[in-house]
Amino acid sequence: MEMKLKYYFKKALLTLPEKQRIVFNLKYFQEMKYEDMSEILGTSIGALKASYHHAVKKIENFLKEYL
């Protein structure tokens, strides 16, 4: 089951728009703070939080559909 979850998780990440994928990767995998992301990406913290939230919801919905 774990292999299946990893497979679909990776597929879910690939369905995200580029900006959401970048924000998700930085926050989830790199554990980067929103303040640091804001400086690097030149985007407001509010916009980054919204992008992360939308990415998480899209991943959840994708996984619900396939698992």
Secondary structure, DSSP 8 states (H G I E B T S, - for coil): -HHHHHHHHHHHHHHS-HHHHHHHIIIIIS---HHHHHHHHT--HHHHHHHHHHHHHHHHHHHHHH-
